[in-house]
Amino acid sequence: MAARRSGKNRHWRTRHDEGHALRLEIGELARAAAEPGWTRLEVRRAQVGPHARTTLTRDGREIAAEGLDEPFQRLRELSYQADSGTWFTCELAFSPGSQGYTGRVDSSAPPFEDVPAPAALAELTTFPRTESPGWLLAALPTAAPIGIPTTYGEHYDWWTDDDSDRRPPPPIHGDVAYVPATTMTCRDFGRSDERRQRAVFLLESADDAEAGHLLVMGHEQAYWVARHGMRGTDEGVRSITLDGAALRFELTPEAADALGTETTFEVRLELPPETIAELRTALGAVLGPVARAPELIGF
């Protein structure tokens, strides 16, 4: 599997979003390094200052991988919290057939048996903290250095005043996990038939505005697919298949990441047959005029 395209030039909205993308990138790099047939990949990054070690194990056996240093280094920077520092170890696990991950980060336990003095000094200079673990202080060649100001993640702080989008930065201690959605249930649908912009709304509940929904919109030569708001994608939807009472979306990994789903996402249609027929017609009307629209199967 090819490695995920680098996100260095993406304009992320929050540190949370960039951190999530980095963990996905690490997963793609791990998958690219592993021979087919694996059941579990585990990546462990241990770092103090510039002193770091990354290990990748395929079903318990260590294998070589390239390209992991840069995303882990950036993830440490994004995770930095004033006065608390950043993590020393990050462990991530990946399973086949899923975009998801599980793992843990730790900002207190020693990542190595012996920490070089220059590494400890560089750590507290680059990522100052008010309280340092004893093992880190013991490794210093002299007293703890005076911290210099850091600006990791600062450019995100002015991006938006929308409190609903101020998700927390990547954690420095505790569990991390991402479980992509595989299905939703559609119990109602709506449509918008404006002349230049058409849309179909798939709703989990007709009576609950907060319930899950999926939007498929066509506007001139472009389309847009989104879940739970306007976060979504305008590319990477390979096909949409209507198969009886199921609507199946086949997505590129990038599009799946944007939607928070696996690369195959199924909408279960709890609708009468005549309503499913209306939905078929409505989706065809939305996507039919769009250039480079997803392939429509069963329409």
Secondary structure, DSSP 4 states (H G I P E B T S, - for coil): -PPPPP-TT---SSHHHHHHHHHHHHHHHHHHHSPTT-S-EEEEEEEETTEEEEEEEETTEEE--SS-HHHHHHHHHHH-BTBBB--SEEEEEE-TT-S-EEEEEESSS-SSSS--HHHHHHHHHHS-BSS--HHHHHH-SSSPPPPPP--TTGGGTTS---GGG-PPPPPSSEEEEE--EEEEEESEEEEEE-SSEEEEEEES-SS-TTS-EEEEEEETTEEEEEESSS-EESS-EEEEEEETTEEEEEE-HHHHHHHTEEEEEEEEE-S-HHHHHHHHHHHHHHHTT-TTPPEEE--
